[in-house]
């Protein structure tokens, strides 16, 4: 069966792209974005190993802190918020490699740009898929690492909420960096240099929410801060990513 | 037409000539103001009642800190102009800003840490001002790194312009988040509403250095812009006429 035959069905991973290309300027941007989201999730489901790697990386990074600093739980509890968030930052950075690269290589991004649909919405859908595949599992994994670093069980809801909201902002900020380095041959070192300084506010609010949660105090203030950052990134980052992808396709 | 002066600003030969003529008009006042400000600040101004003579590094530190942020703003605005209206000269100006801004940022960090040693007892403190200045340096380095990663000047221009604009939105957020995180730095004594909390013998030299550094930046920007234009237009015929003349 020809993989590239036009089709509107969703049985095959290419279907979303084909549907967009075969019927340009029809359908709402939300419908197109939903198709892209479904396609990305389906593709990711077929390459499960790739999406587990950032989680394993996160587990290893957090396991290095007791080895490097001290195995005493009382001292680990002090550094647990920072250790968790640095692990989350690095693992989300690692996962950014998968965000646009494959689609840029096989020309899918180019087709999206030519499809007549709003590129911003399509990239936002890709970023949402990316968050579902990296941010959400990270939020579920973070409390496990926190408990291992000596955090009390009562801190689990706070840590899950902080990592879940913060990783939305991280994925969106990262999507700008990933889009900017698309046209670059060796982006390995450049991507962290671009993304990490911009992610500092997420680290600050995220770590303070985790610290309050571990101390058993109210963590709602930093959580609202994280929410504000996530909403701001949600509003502006897709615009910047779309501009950057267009530049890389020129 | 009334708008021809504006359109001429997009022409590389015109800009090159204009920059050549204007540089001296910025450079000389800059030199005089900085010389006056540093002399009056380092030798004439009275010692601080609390910090003694140690405070005098403020005459270099505060103006360069202001420049590090100002240059980034100029860079982001000209990158935005270049991106939106596709004006190549604006991109060239943004590219010329980066090194100057990064230098002012390094100067701020070095003078700040030298000031920190006698006053706080440490060269480096994880204080919000210091940390956000360090992050500003990383933003400049990221901008320069992204530029150098592209072989094609136009793609480098446009990609780095997006980064500069994202940065200008994020710089205040980074700054304030770092302030809420932790604070030790002294409160502003000059850049605030109302009367400055220092005598005129102190703030007049600082203002002179502020103005001098701004003019120095203009002179450096024009000089770097000329180099940038020469490099970008190296195949154009008007370059041969300029260089041989």
Boltz contact constraints between the chains, C-beta under 6 A:
constraints:
  - contact:
      token1: [A, 176]
      token2: [B, 166]
      max_distance: 6.0
  - contact:
      token1: [A, 180]
      token2: [B, 159]
      max_distance: 6.0
  - contact:
      token1: [A, 180]
      token2: [B, 163]
      max_distance: 6.0
  - contact:
      token1: [A, 184]
      token2: [B, 149]
      max_distance: 6.0
  - contact:
      token1: [A, 190]
      token2: [B, 145]
      max_distance: 6.0
  - contact:
      token1: [A, 190]
      token2: [B, 149]
      max_distance: 6.0
  - contact:
      token1: [A, 193]
      token2: [B, 142]
      max_distance: 6.0
  - contact:
      token1: [A, 193]
      token2: [B, 145]
      max_distance: 6.0
  - contact:
      token1: [A, 194]
      token2: [B, 142]
      max_distance: 6.0
  - contact:
      token1: [A, 197]
      token2: [B, 135]
      max_distance: 6.0
  - contact:
      token1: [A, 197]
      token2: [B, 138]
      max_distance: 6.0
  - contact:
      token1: [A, 197]
      token2: [B, 139]
      max_distance: 6.0
  - contact:
      token1: [A, 198]
      token2: [B, 170]
      max_distance: 6.0
  - contact:
      token1: [A, 200]
      token2: [B, 135]
      max_distance: 6.0
  - contact:
      token1: [A, 200]
      token2: [B, 174]
      max_distance: 6.0
  - contact:
      token1: [A, 201]
      token2: [B, 173]
      max_distance: 6.0
  - contact:
      token1: [A, 201]
      token2: [B, 174]
      max_distance: 6.0
  - contact:
      token1: [A, 201]
      token2: [B, 177]
      max_distance: 6.0
  - contact:
      token1: [A, 204]
      token2: [B, 177]
      max_distance: 6.0
  - contact:
      token1: [A, 204]
      token2: [B, 181]
      max_distance: 6.0
  - contact:
      token1: [A, 240]
      token2: [B, 162]
      max_distance: 6.0
  - contact:
      token1: [A, 240]
      token2: [B, 166]
      max_distance: 6.0
  - contact:
      token1: [A, 243]
      token2: [B, 162]
      max_distance: 6.0
  - contact:
      token1: [A, 244]
      token2: [B, 162]
      max_distance: 6.0
  - contact:
      token1: [A, 247]
      token2: [B, 158]
      max_distance: 6.0
  - contact:
      token1: [A, 247]
      token2: [B, 159]
      max_distance: 6.0
